[in-house]
Amino acid sequence: MKYIFDLIVIGGGHAGVEAALVAKRMGLEVALITLDKTKIGRMSCNPAIGGIGKSHLTKEIDALGGYMAEATDISGIQFKTLNKKKGPAVQATRAQTDKNLYEKAIQEKLKKEKIHIYDDEIKDFHTEKNIVEKAVSEKNEYKAKAFVLTTGTFLNGSILIGHTKQEGGRIDEKKSTGLEKFFKKNKLQLGRLKTGTPPRLSSKTINYSLLETQPGEEKEIYMSFLGAKNKHPKQTNCHITQTNEHTHKIIQENIKKSAMYSGLISGVGPRYCPSIEDKIVRFAEKKHHQIFVEPEGLDSDWVYPNGISTSLPKEVQEEYIHSIKGFEDAKILQFGYAVEYDYIDPRNLQKTLATKKNPNLFLAGQINGTTGYEEA
Ligand SMILES: Cc1cc2nc3c(=O)[nH]c(=O)nc-3n(C[C@H](O)[C@H](O)[C@H](O)COP(=O)(O)OP(=O)(O)OC[C@H]3O[C@@H](n4cnc5c(N)ncnc54)[C@H](O)[C@@H]3O)c2cc1C
C-alpha cells in the first residue's frame, strides 16, 4: 500500500505525540506510524510528570500549545509543589499520574485531532538527492514532505535482568530494527545508551502501616496554564520507606550479578539516573536510601517504588525487596530491568533537529540521547 501526507511521525511516544499534534495545529495532514497503537503515550517508567528540572519543560510545552500538561491534569492523582519552603524560582510542580488515564487522554486527543494512525514498523527511508521521499516498512510505503523519527528506547533494544538478555524496546514490547542500514549509508553515527527501572510491587501486599504517608497538596494545583479547564480525577497518597544496612549488604554481595556491573551492558546512562546498585557502590558511606512508594493508578494495585531501579537477577530482587520496611511480604508483579538501545549522536543534527545530510528528516526524543518524557 502507498500513503501520502504532509508530515509523517514515526513513533507514538512522548516526542512523537507532541510532534504530530503541533504539525496538525499548523494545518498539516499528519500521519503517526508506531509499533503498537494501543500503547501510544505509554509511560515506560514512573507514571509521573514534572518535578525539579522538569516541570518548567512541561510548562514550556504547554505555553507553546502542547498537550503534555493538559494530559497530566486529566490523569493526575497527586499534585505537589516541590521546594515550597524555598523561593519561587526553584519551586516545581510534580504530578503522580494514573498510567492508564494518561495514555487514554493522549490517545483520545490524537483521535479528536484526526491524526492518521498506523501500526507498522519503519525499516528504511528512500531518498532522492538527500531528500527523504518515503518511509518504508515490510509491506507499505509512506510518502511525505517531511518526517520526524522518534524511536525512543526501541532501536535494537535489549532488556537485561542479571545475566539474561533478551530483545525488546520496553518490557513485553518488541524492539525495532533495520534503520541502522539507512543511518550507516547516510553516515549518521550511532551509539548505545542504557536506562533502568525498578521492580513493580502489588499494593495489596505492602504493609502501609509501617510507612510514612505523603499526601498531595491540599490546594488544587494544575500543571497546565489552562487550570481548571481539565478536572483532576480522585486524588490519592504516596508513601515513603527506606533501604537499610541489610538491603545494602544483599546488593553488595550480589553486585557482580547485576547486568550493569557484569559487563553485559556496553551503553552509558544518558544522564545521572543511578540504579540502587550504583547508589550503593558510589555512596558506600550511606546507610539508607529513600524510596517513594507511588501508585501507578486508581484502579490498579501496581506500585512503583521510586529510587531502586535495578538489573539484578530476579532472586536477588526478591531478597532485597523483602528486606525493606513495609515490603517484607511484598509481591513483585514485574521485575526491574535495564534496557540498552541505539541512539544517534546529536552532533549529526542541525539546530532544527533535522539531520545535516537529509534536511527533511528530523529526529526527536530519546533517539537524540535525551531521557525522560518531558525532555522527549
Ligand atoms: C526501562 C525504562 C526506564 C526509564 N527510566 C526513566 C527514568 O528513570 N526517568 C526518566 O525520566 N525517563 C526514563 N525512561 C525514559 C522515558 O521513557 C523516555 O525518555 C521517553 O519515553 C522517551 O520518549 P520518546 O518519545 O523519545 O520514545 P518512547 O516513549 O520510547 O517511544 C518510542 C516510540 O517509537 C515507536 N517505534 C520505535 N521504533 C519504531 C519504528 N521503527 N517504526 C515505528 N515505530 C517505532 C515505539 O513503538 C514507541 O511508540 C525510561 C525508559 C525505559 C524503557
Ligand as a Chemical Component Dictionary entry (heavy atoms), coordinates in Angstrom:
data_LIG
# 
_chem_comp.id                   LIG 
_chem_comp.type                 NON-POLYMER 
_chem_comp.pdbx_formal_charge   0 
_chem_comp.three_letter_code    LIG 
# 
loop_
_chem_comp_atom.comp_id 
_chem_comp_atom.atom_id 
_chem_comp_atom.alt_atom_id 
_chem_comp_atom.type_symbol 
_chem_comp_atom.charge 
_chem_comp_atom.model_Cartn_x 
_chem_comp_atom.model_Cartn_y 
_chem_comp_atom.model_Cartn_z 
_chem_comp_atom.pdbx_ordinal 
LIG C1  C1  C 0 13.067 0.830  31.351 1  
LIG C2  C2  C 0 12.987 2.316  31.162 2  
LIG C3  C3  C 0 13.329 3.129  32.207 3  
LIG C4  C4  C 0 13.260 4.513  32.075 4  
LIG N1  N1  N 0 13.585 5.272  33.148 5  
LIG C5  C5  C 0 13.423 6.589  33.096 6  
LIG C6  C6  C 0 13.654 7.373  34.263 7  
LIG O1  O1  O 0 14.015 6.857  35.313 8  
LIG N2  N2  N 0 13.455 8.691  34.190 9  
LIG C7  C7  C 0 13.061 9.277  33.057 10 
LIG O2  O2  O 0 12.880 10.480 33.048 11 
LIG N3  N3  N 0 12.846 8.553  31.930 12 
LIG C8  C8  C 0 13.016 7.228  31.929 13 
LIG N4  N4  N 0 12.791 6.477  30.834 14 
LIG C9  C9  C 0 12.718 7.194  29.604 15 
LIG C10 C10 C 0 11.396 7.631  29.077 16 
LIG O3  O3  O 0 10.550 6.520  28.989 17 
LIG C11 C11 C 0 11.734 8.190  27.708 18 
LIG O4  O4  O 0 12.607 9.286  27.865 19 
LIG C12 C12 C 0 10.571 8.678  26.910 20 
LIG O5  O5  O 0 9.579  7.695  26.856 21 
LIG C13 C13 C 0 11.124 8.987  25.525 22 
LIG O6  O6  O 0 10.085 9.355  24.675 23 
LIG P1  P1  P 0 10.238 9.082  23.141 24 
LIG O7  O7  O 0 9.010  9.618  22.507 25 
LIG O8  O8  O 0 11.556 9.570  22.647 26 
LIG O9  O9  O 0 10.280 7.495  22.990 27 
LIG P2  P2  P 0 9.370  6.318  23.556 28 
LIG O10 O10 O 0 8.426  6.787  24.586 29 
LIG O11 O11 O 0 10.325 5.209  23.876 30 
LIG O12 O12 O 0 8.523  5.932  22.263 31 
LIG C14 C14 C 0 9.115  5.405  21.115 32 
LIG C15 C15 C 0 8.012  5.050  20.138 33 
LIG O13 O13 O 0 8.549  4.722  18.876 34 
LIG C16 C16 C 0 7.931  3.556  18.354 35 
LIG N5  N5  N 0 8.912  2.978  17.413 36 
LIG C17 C17 C 0 10.201 2.680  17.656 37 
LIG N6  N6  N 0 10.801 2.274  16.519 38 
LIG C18 C18 C 0 9.868  2.320  15.541 39 
LIG C19 C19 C 0 9.875  2.009  14.143 40 
LIG N7  N7  N 0 10.992 1.593  13.525 41 
LIG N8  N8  N 0 8.728  2.151  13.427 42 
LIG C20 C20 C 0 7.600  2.589  14.049 43 
LIG N9  N9  N 0 7.530  2.909  15.365 44 
LIG C21 C21 C 0 8.657  2.764  16.093 45 
LIG C22 C22 C 0 7.590  2.742  19.589 46 
LIG O14 O14 O 0 6.542  1.840  19.319 47 
LIG C23 C23 C 0 7.169  3.856  20.564 48 
LIG O15 O15 O 0 5.816  4.186  20.376 49 
LIG C24 C24 C 0 12.855 5.089  30.886 50 
LIG C25 C25 C 0 12.518 4.254  29.819 51 
LIG C26 C26 C 0 12.599 2.883  29.948 52 
LIG C27 C27 C 0 12.247 1.999  28.780 53 
# 
loop_
_chem_comp_bond.comp_id 
_chem_comp_bond.atom_id_1 
_chem_comp_bond.atom_id_2 
_chem_comp_bond.value_order 
_chem_comp_bond.pdbx_ordinal 
LIG C1  C2  SING 1  
LIG C2  C3  SING 2  
LIG C2  C26 DOUB 3  
LIG C3  C4  DOUB 4  
LIG C4  N1  SING 5  
LIG C4  C24 SING 6  
LIG N1  C5  DOUB 7  
LIG C5  C6  SING 8  
LIG C5  C8  SING 9  
LIG C6  O1  DOUB 10 
LIG C6  N2  SING 11 
LIG N2  C7  SING 12 
LIG C7  O2  DOUB 13 
LIG C7  N3  SING 14 
LIG N3  C8  DOUB 15 
LIG C8  N4  SING 16 
LIG N4  C9  SING 17 
LIG N4  C24 SING 18 
LIG C9  C10 SING 19 
LIG C10 O3  SING 20 
LIG C10 C11 SING 21 
LIG C11 O4  SING 22 
LIG C11 C12 SING 23 
LIG C12 O5  SING 24 
LIG C12 C13 SING 25 
LIG C13 O6  SING 26 
LIG O6  P1  SING 27 
LIG P1  O7  DOUB 28 
LIG P1  O8  SING 29 
LIG P1  O9  SING 30 
LIG O9  P2  SING 31 
LIG P2  O10 DOUB 32 
LIG P2  O11 SING 33 
LIG P2  O12 SING 34 
LIG O12 C14 SING 35 
LIG C14 C15 SING 36 
LIG C15 O13 SING 37 
LIG C15 C23 SING 38 
LIG O13 C16 SING 39 
LIG C16 N5  SING 40 
LIG C16 C22 SING 41 
LIG N5  C17 SING 42 
LIG N5  C21 SING 43 
LIG C17 N6  DOUB 44 
LIG N6  C18 SING 45 
LIG C18 C19 SING 46 
LIG C18 C21 DOUB 47 
LIG C19 N7  SING 48 
LIG C19 N8  DOUB 49 
LIG N8  C20 SING 50 
LIG C20 N9  DOUB 51 
LIG N9  C21 SING 52 
LIG C22 O14 SING 53 
LIG C22 C23 SING 54 
LIG C23 O15 SING 55 
LIG C24 C25 DOUB 56 
LIG C25 C26 SING 57 
LIG C26 C27 SING 58 
# 
